[in-house]
Amino acid sequence: MTTLLNKSSDGPALQRLAFKNQTVAPVLSALPRLAYSMRETASMLGVNYQTVYRLNKRGLLKSSGKLRTKLFPVTEIERFLTATSGK
């Protein structure tokens, strides 16, 4: 069993992960995100989540296909924004 302990003296970015019968090791909680959910992607793009669903269904915004929850990689979101910008 693992337990997360938040130490206020360590700051918000550092938490401690304690395993049963082991010493406490530091863990960074602010790891970079590689992918976002449909709702998070919609929020970042400033559209409704149904719009992201439709874009995905049309093949304009690709998600990871092997998971139950659709995750949109950051690189795919950036590609979509670059491809659809009017420049």
A tleap script that builds the chain and sets N, CA, C and O, in Angstrom:
source leaprc.protein.ff14SB
mol = sequence {
  NMET THR THR LEU LEU ASN LYS SER SER ASP
  GLY PRO ALA LEU GLN ARG LEU ALA PHE LYS
  ASN GLN THR VAL ALA PRO VAL LEU SER ALA
  LEU PRO ARG LEU ALA TYR SER MET ARG GLU
  THR ALA SER MET LEU GLY VAL ASN TYR GLN
  THR VAL TYR ARG LEU ASN LYS ARG GLY LEU
  LEU LYS SER SER GLY LYS LEU ARG THR LYS
  LEU PHE PRO VAL THR GLU ILE GLU ARG PHE
  LEU THR ALA THR SER GLY CLYS
}
set mol.1.N position { 0.843 -1.180 0.000 }
set mol.1.CA position { 0.000 0.000 0.000 }
set mol.1.C position { 0.883 1.237 0.000 }
set mol.1.O position { 1.893 1.272 0.703 }
set mol.2.N position { 0.521 2.250 -0.775 }
set mol.2.CA position { 1.276 3.485 -0.820 }
set mol.2.C position { 0.472 4.597 -0.189 }
set mol.2.O position { -0.759 4.570 -0.191 }
set mol.3.N position { 1.171 5.568 0.346 }
set mol.3.CA position { 0.534 6.701 0.980 }
set mol.3.C position { 1.225 7.970 0.523 }
set mol.3.O position { 2.454 8.036 0.525 }
set mol.4.N position { 0.460 8.979 0.130 }
set mol.4.CA position { 1.026 10.263 -0.230 }
set mol.4.C position { 0.922 11.201 0.963 }
set mol.4.O position { -0.153 11.380 1.535 }
set mol.5.N position { 2.026 11.785 1.323 }
set mol.5.CA position { 2.056 12.736 2.420 }
set mol.5.C position { 2.485 14.082 1.871 }
set mol.5.O position { 3.538 14.170 1.239 }
set mol.6.N position { 1.723 15.113 2.084 }
set mol.6.CA position { 2.073 16.435 1.603 }
set mol.6.C position { 2.724 17.198 2.750 }
set mol.6.O position { 2.089 17.465 3.770 }
set mol.7.N position { 3.970 17.537 2.577 }
set mol.7.CA position { 4.699 18.304 3.587 }
set mol.7.C position { 4.673 19.768 3.184 }
set mol.7.O position { 5.154 20.119 2.106 }
set mol.8.N position { 4.120 20.626 4.027 }
set mol.8.CA position { 4.015 22.039 3.686 }
set mol.8.C position { 5.388 22.692 3.583 }
set mol.8.O position { 5.544 23.658 2.836 }
set mol.9.N position { 6.388 22.195 4.311 }
set mol.9.CA position { 7.724 22.774 4.236 }
set mol.9.C position { 8.405 22.450 2.913 }
set mol.9.O position { 9.345 23.142 2.521 }
set mol.10.N position { 7.946 21.409 2.219 }
set mol.10.CA position { 8.530 21.029 0.941 }
set mol.10.C position { 7.980 21.856 -0.210 }
set mol.10.O position { 8.552 21.831 -1.300 }
set mol.11.N position { 6.915 22.571 -0.011 }
set mol.11.CA position { 6.300 23.339 -1.077 }
set mol.11.C position { 5.246 22.516 -1.792 }
set mol.11.O position { 5.120 21.316 -1.550 }
set mol.12.N position { 4.484 23.161 -2.678 }
set mol.12.CA position { 3.390 22.463 -3.342 }
set mol.12.C position { 3.843 21.465 -4.402 }
set mol.12.O position { 3.099 20.537 -4.720 }
set mol.13.N position { 5.048 21.631 -4.958 }
set mol.13.CA position { 5.468 20.769 -6.061 }
set mol.13.C position { 6.079 19.455 -5.588 }
set mol.13.O position { 6.278 18.551 -6.400 }
set mol.14.N position { 6.376 19.328 -4.327 }
set mol.14.CA position { 7.053 18.130 -3.849 }
set mol.14.C position { 6.187 17.413 -2.827 }
set mol.14.O position { 5.770 18.001 -1.829 }
set mol.15.N position { 5.925 16.157 -3.079 }
set mol.15.CA position { 5.198 15.324 -2.144 }
set mol.15.C position { 6.081 14.146 -1.790 }
set mol.15.O position { 7.096 13.911 -2.445 }
set mol.16.N position { 5.713 13.417 -0.781 }
set mol.16.CA position { 6.495 12.257 -0.387 }
set mol.16.C position { 5.646 11.012 -0.558 }
set mol.16.O position { 4.480 10.976 -0.164 }
set mol.17.N position { 6.243 10.001 -1.148 }
set mol.17.CA position { 5.569 8.731 -1.402 }
set mol.17.C position { 6.131 7.709 -0.432 }
set mol.17.O position { 7.327 7.417 -0.455 }
set mol.18.N position { 5.276 7.168 0.417 }
set mol.18.CA position { 5.721 6.209 1.419 }
set mol.18.C position { 5.165 4.831 1.098 }
set mol.18.O position { 3.949 4.650 1.028 }
set mol.19.N position { 6.047 3.861 0.902 }
set mol.19.CA position { 5.642 2.486 0.692 }
set mol.19.C position { 5.671 1.756 2.032 }
set mol.19.O position { 6.432 2.117 2.930 }
set mol.20.N position { 4.852 0.748 2.154 }
set mol.20.CA position { 4.794 -0.014 3.388 }
set mol.20.C position { 6.164 -0.640 3.651 }
set mol.20.O position { 6.747 -1.261 2.763 }
set mol.21.N position { 6.665 -0.477 4.852 }
set mol.21.CA position { 7.955 -1.016 5.294 }
set mol.21.C position { 9.143 -0.455 4.517 }
set mol.21.O position { 10.170 -1.125 4.409 }
set mol.22.N position { 9.028 0.755 3.976 }
set mol.22.CA position { 10.140 1.384 3.280 }
set mol.22.C position { 10.264 2.824 3.727 }
set mol.22.O position { 9.359 3.378 4.351 }
set mol.23.N position { 11.399 3.426 3.399 }
set mol.23.CA position { 11.615 4.821 3.746 }
set mol.23.C position { 10.813 5.719 2.812 }
set mol.23.O position { 10.322 5.271 1.775 }
set mol.24.N position { 10.687 6.969 3.181 }
set mol.24.CA position { 9.926 7.941 2.410 }
set mol.24.C position { 10.825 8.510 1.319 }
set mol.24.O position { 11.950 8.927 1.596 }
set mol.25.N position { 10.330 8.528 0.069 }
set mol.25.CA position { 11.089 9.041 -1.069 }
set mol.25.C position { 10.362 10.238 -1.672 }
set mol.25.O position { 9.133 10.229 -1.734 }
set mol.26.N position { 11.087 11.276 -2.121 }
set mol.26.CA position { 10.432 12.438 -2.729 }
set mol.26.C position { 9.892 12.113 -4.121 }
set mol.26.O position { 10.503 11.363 -4.882 }
set mol.27.N position { 8.730 12.694 -4.437 }
set mol.27.CA position { 8.095 12.506 -5.738 }
set mol.27.C position { 7.644 13.879 -6.232 }
set mol.27.O position { 7.047 14.644 -5.474 }
set mol.28.N position { 7.922 14.194 -7.488 }
set mol.28.CA position { 7.451 15.464 -8.049 }
set mol.28.C position { 6.000 15.308 -8.475 }
set mol.28.O position { 5.667 14.387 -9.221 }
set mol.29.N position { 5.141 16.197 -8.010 }
set mol.29.CA position { 3.732 16.129 -8.389 }
set mol.29.C position { 3.438 16.978 -9.615 }
set mol.29.O position { 2.353 16.881 -10.187 }
set mol.30.N position { 4.386 17.806 -10.025 }
set mol.30.CA position { 4.162 18.693 -11.163 }
set mol.30.C position { 4.869 18.167 -12.407 }
set mol.30.O position { 5.619 18.893 -13.059 }
set mol.31.N position { 4.624 16.902 -12.727 }
set mol.31.CA position { 5.184 16.334 -13.947 }
set mol.31.C position { 4.439 16.897 -15.147 }
set mol.31.O position { 3.248 17.189 -15.041 }
set mol.32.N position { 5.111 17.060 -16.294 }
set mol.32.CA position { 4.420 17.619 -17.460 }
set mol.32.C position { 3.348 16.669 -17.985 }
set mol.32.O position { 3.545 15.455 -18.041 }
set mol.33.N position { 2.226 17.240 -18.364 }
set mol.33.CA position { 1.119 16.437 -18.907 }
set mol.33.C position { 1.425 16.082 -20.349 }
set mol.33.O position { 1.857 16.937 -21.122 }
set mol.34.N position { 1.209 14.845 -20.715 }
set mol.34.CA position { 1.421 14.389 -22.080 }
set mol.34.C position { 0.119 14.318 -22.861 }
set mol.34.O position { 0.125 14.365 -24.091 }
set mol.35.N position { -0.996 14.204 -22.153 }
set mol.35.CA position { -2.300 14.093 -22.810 }
set mol.35.C position { -3.384 14.648 -21.892 }
set mol.35.O position { -3.212 14.743 -20.677 }
set mol.36.N position { -4.506 15.010 -22.511 }
set mol.36.CA position { -5.625 15.588 -21.779 }
set mol.36.C position { -6.917 14.862 -22.140 }
set mol.36.O position { -7.043 14.310 -23.233 }
set mol.37.N position { -7.863 14.867 -21.223 }
set mol.37.CA position { -9.169 14.250 -21.466 }
set mol.37.C position { -9.965 15.119 -22.434 }
set mol.37.O position { -9.544 16.217 -22.795 }
set mol.38.N position { -11.112 14.613 -22.842 }
set mol.38.CA position { -11.952 15.354 -23.781 }
set mol.38.C position { -12.411 16.678 -23.182 }
set mol.38.O position { -12.378 17.706 -23.859 }
set mol.39.N position { -12.832 16.666 -21.941 }
set mol.39.CA position { -13.292 17.902 -21.297 }
set mol.39.C position { -12.147 18.894 -21.099 }
set mol.39.O position { -12.331 20.097 -21.284 }
set mol.40.N position { -10.967 18.397 -20.725 }
set mol.40.CA position { -9.808 19.282 -20.556 }
set mol.40.C position { -9.401 19.896 -21.900 }
set mol.40.O position { -9.065 21.078 -21.973 }
set mol.41.N position { -9.435 19.088 -22.951 }
set mol.41.CA position { -9.106 19.574 -24.290 }
set mol.41.C position { -10.102 20.633 -24.722 }
set mol.41.O position { -9.716 21.663 -25.276 }
set mol.42.N position { -11.378 20.390 -24.474 }
set mol.42.CA position { -12.416 21.361 -24.818 }
set mol.42.C position { -12.199 22.671 -24.068 }
set mol.42.O position { -12.353 23.751 -24.638 }
set mol.43.N position { -11.847 22.576 -22.816 }
set mol.43.CA position { -11.602 23.768 -22.013 }
set mol.43.C position { -10.408 24.550 -22.557 }
set mol.43.O position { -10.448 25.778 -22.625 }
set mol.44.N position { -9.354 23.845 -22.943 }
set mol.44.CA position { -8.161 24.514 -23.489 }
set mol.44.C position { -8.471 25.193 -24.819 }
set mol.44.O position { -7.954 26.275 -25.099 }
set mol.45.N position { -9.313 24.562 -25.641 }
set mol.45.CA position { -9.654 25.124 -26.944 }
set mol.45.C position { -10.765 26.170 -26.857 }
set mol.45.O position { -10.989 26.926 -27.802 }
set mol.46.N position { -11.452 26.208 -25.724 }
set mol.46.CA position { -12.533 27.171 -25.545 }
set mol.46.C position { -13.807 26.784 -26.263 }
set mol.46.O position { -14.564 27.643 -26.713 }
set mol.47.N position { -14.043 25.465 -26.370 }
set mol.47.CA position { -15.246 24.963 -27.032 }
set mol.47.C position { -15.942 23.978 -26.104 }
set mol.47.O position { -15.405 23.612 -25.059 }
set mol.48.N position { -17.140 23.551 -26.490 }
set mol.48.CA position { -17.881 22.560 -25.735 }
set mol.48.C position { -17.247 21.183 -25.950 }
set mol.48.O position { -16.641 20.939 -26.993 }
set mol.49.N position { -17.381 20.290 -24.980 }
set mol.49.CA position { -16.785 18.959 -25.116 }
set mol.49.C position { -17.411 18.185 -26.271 }
set mol.49.O position { -16.760 17.309 -26.841 }
set mol.50.N position { -18.666 18.488 -26.630 }
set mol.50.CA position { -19.305 17.825 -27.764 }
set mol.50.C position { -18.627 18.206 -29.082 }
set mol.50.O position { -18.592 17.409 -30.019 }
set mol.51.N position { -18.095 19.416 -29.149 }
set mol.51.CA position { -17.349 19.841 -30.332 }
set mol.51.C position { -16.083 19.017 -30.476 }
set mol.51.O position { -15.736 18.602 -31.582 }
set mol.52.N position { -15.393 18.775 -29.379 }
set mol.52.CA position { -14.188 17.941 -29.409 }
set mol.52.C position { -14.564 16.517 -29.808 }
set mol.52.O position { -13.829 15.871 -30.555 }
set mol.53.N position { -15.695 16.025 -29.320 }
set mol.53.CA position { -16.171 14.695 -29.699 }
set mol.53.C position { -16.401 14.620 -31.210 }
set mol.53.O position { -16.001 13.654 -31.859 }
set mol.54.N position { -17.043 15.641 -31.759 }
set mol.54.CA position { -17.316 15.660 -33.201 }
set mol.54.C position { -16.029 15.759 -34.017 }
set mol.54.O position { -15.887 15.085 -35.038 }
set mol.55.N position { -15.091 16.598 -33.571 }
set mol.55.CA position { -13.804 16.712 -34.258 }
set mol.55.C position { -13.075 15.379 -34.259 }
set mol.55.O position { -12.448 15.006 -35.251 }
set mol.56.N position { -13.158 14.665 -33.151 }
set mol.56.CA position { -12.529 13.354 -33.049 }
set mol.56.C position { -13.218 12.352 -33.966 }
set mol.56.O position { -12.557 11.555 -34.632 }
set mol.57.N position { -14.530 12.394 -33.999 }
set mol.57.CA position { -15.295 11.467 -34.830 }
set mol.57.C position { -15.024 11.693 -36.323 }
set mol.57.O position { -15.014 10.742 -37.105 }
set mol.58.N position { -14.807 12.941 -36.709 }
set mol.58.CA position { -14.503 13.283 -38.105 }
set mol.58.C position { -13.038 13.035 -38.464 }
set mol.58.O position { -12.675 13.100 -39.638 }
set mol.59.N position { -12.200 12.754 -37.480 }
set mol.59.CA position { -10.791 12.496 -37.739 }
set mol.59.C position { -9.932 13.746 -37.780 }
set mol.59.O position { -8.767 13.684 -38.172 }
set mol.60.N position { -10.490 14.883 -37.380 }
set mol.60.CA position { -9.728 16.126 -37.389 }
set mol.60.C position { -8.858 16.291 -36.146 }
set mol.60.O position { -7.858 17.008 -36.177 }
set mol.61.N position { -9.231 15.639 -35.068 }
set mol.61.CA position { -8.479 15.672 -33.816 }
set mol.61.C position { -8.410 14.239 -33.307 }
set mol.61.O position { -9.416 13.671 -32.884 }
set mol.62.N position { -7.225 13.665 -33.352 }
set mol.62.CA position { -7.071 12.240 -33.035 }
set mol.62.C position { -6.773 12.024 -31.556 }
set mol.62.O position { -6.018 12.774 -30.936 }
set mol.63.N position { -7.389 10.972 -31.005 }
set mol.63.CA position { -7.158 10.608 -29.604 }
set mol.63.C position { -6.453 9.261 -29.557 }
set mol.63.O position { -6.316 8.576 -30.571 }
set mol.64.N position { -6.010 8.899 -28.364 }
set mol.64.CA position { -5.413 7.579 -28.192 }
set mol.64.C position { -6.519 6.548 -28.350 }
set mol.64.O position { -7.576 6.670 -27.731 }
set mol.65.N position { -6.286 5.551 -29.159 }
set mol.65.CA position { -7.336 4.611 -29.491 }
set mol.65.C position { -7.391 3.377 -28.618 }
set mol.65.O position { -8.346 2.607 -28.717 }
set mol.66.N position { -6.412 3.161 -27.774 }
set mol.66.CA position { -6.342 1.921 -27.009 }
set mol.66.C position { -6.861 2.040 -25.583 }
set mol.66.O position { -6.772 1.084 -24.813 }
set mol.67.N position { -7.391 3.180 -25.227 }
set mol.67.CA position { -7.888 3.386 -23.868 }
set mol.67.C position { -9.399 3.544 -23.858 }
set mol.67.O position { -10.002 3.939 -24.856 }
set mol.68.N position { -9.992 3.238 -22.740 }
set mol.68.CA position { -11.440 3.428 -22.583 }
set mol.68.C position { -11.782 4.914 -22.591 }
set mol.68.O position { -12.751 5.330 -23.226 }
set mol.69.N position { -10.989 5.707 -21.890 }
set mol.69.CA position { -11.155 7.155 -21.860 }
set mol.69.C position { -10.341 7.763 -22.988 }
set mol.69.O position { -9.160 7.447 -23.136 }
set mol.70.N position { -10.944 8.617 -23.775 }
set mol.70.CA position { -10.213 9.257 -24.864 }
set mol.70.C position { -9.254 10.285 -24.299 }
set mol.70.O position { -9.649 11.194 -23.569 }
set mol.71.N position { -7.981 10.125 -24.650 }
set mol.71.CA position { -6.955 11.082 -24.261 }
set mol.71.C position { -6.374 11.702 -25.519 }
set mol.71.O position { -6.079 11.007 -26.491 }
set mol.72.N position { -6.214 13.010 -25.489 }
set mol.72.CA position { -5.683 13.739 -26.625 }
set mol.72.C position { -4.272 14.201 -26.301 }
set mol.72.O position { -4.079 15.020 -25.402 }
set mol.73.N position { -3.268 13.678 -27.032 }
set mol.73.CA position { -1.879 14.086 -26.768 }
set mol.73.C position { -1.684 15.578 -27.031 }
set mol.73.O position { -2.342 16.158 -27.895 }
set mol.74.N position { -0.784 16.182 -26.283 }
set mol.74.CA position { -0.492 17.604 -26.443 }
set mol.74.C position { -0.031 17.887 -27.867 }
set mol.74.O position { -0.401 18.907 -28.448 }
set mol.75.N position { 0.773 16.994 -28.432 }
set mol.75.CA position { 1.267 17.195 -29.798 }
set mol.75.C position { 0.124 17.215 -30.812 }
set mol.75.O position { 0.176 17.960 -31.791 }
set mol.76.N position { -0.903 16.403 -30.584 }
set mol.76.CA position { -2.055 16.372 -31.491 }
set mol.76.C position { -2.883 17.647 -31.367 }
set mol.76.O position { -3.384 18.157 -32.369 }
set mol.77.N position { -3.030 18.161 -30.159 }
set mol.77.CA position { -3.765 19.423 -29.965 }
set mol.77.C position { -3.018 20.557 -30.652 }
set mol.77.O position { -3.628 21.397 -31.313 }
set mol.78.N position { -1.692 20.584 -30.496 }
set mol.78.CA position { -0.882 21.618 -31.147 }
set mol.78.C position { -0.952 21.487 -32.670 }
set mol.78.O position { -1.033 22.494 -33.373 }
set mol.79.N position { -0.923 20.251 -33.185 }
set mol.79.CA position { -1.026 20.024 -34.627 }
set mol.79.C position { -2.352 20.543 -35.158 }
set mol.79.O position { -2.401 21.199 -36.199 }
set mol.80.N position { -3.429 20.243 -34.435 }
set mol.80.CA position { -4.758 20.695 -34.844 }
set mol.80.C position { -4.830 22.211 -34.878 }
set mol.80.O position { -5.370 22.781 -35.825 }
set mol.81.N position { -4.295 22.872 -33.862 }
set mol.81.CA position { -4.333 24.335 -33.830 }
set mol.81.C position { -3.510 24.945 -34.958 }
set mol.81.O position { -3.913 25.942 -35.557 }
set mol.82.N position { -2.352 24.344 -35.247 }
set mol.82.CA position { -1.517 24.844 -36.343 }
set mol.82.C position { -2.202 24.637 -37.684 }
set mol.82.O position { -2.191 25.528 -38.534 }
set mol.83.N position { -2.796 23.470 -37.877 }
set mol.83.CA position { -3.441 23.144 -39.150 }
set mol.83.C position { -4.684 23.974 -39.396 }
set mol.83.O position { -5.025 24.236 -40.550 }
set mol.84.N position { -5.365 24.392 -38.355 }
set mol.84.CA position { -6.613 25.128 -38.532 }
set mol.84.C position { -6.453 26.647 -38.386 }
set mol.84.O position { -7.420 27.393 -38.540 }
set mol.85.N position { -5.247 27.092 -38.094 }
set mol.85.CA position { -5.057 28.547 -38.000 }
set mol.85.C position { -5.093 29.128 -39.408 }
set mol.85.O position { -4.706 28.457 -40.365 }
set mol.86.N position { -5.539 30.328 -39.540 }
set mol.86.CA position { -5.757 30.954 -40.833 }
set mol.86.C position { -4.498 31.475 -41.497 }
set mol.86.O position { -4.603 32.247 -42.451 }
set mol.87.N position { -3.325 31.098 -41.048 }
set mol.87.CA position { -2.079 31.642 -41.613 }
set mol.87.C position { -1.617 30.857 -42.802 }
set mol.87.O position { -0.587 31.181 -43.394 }
savepdb mol mol.pdb
quit
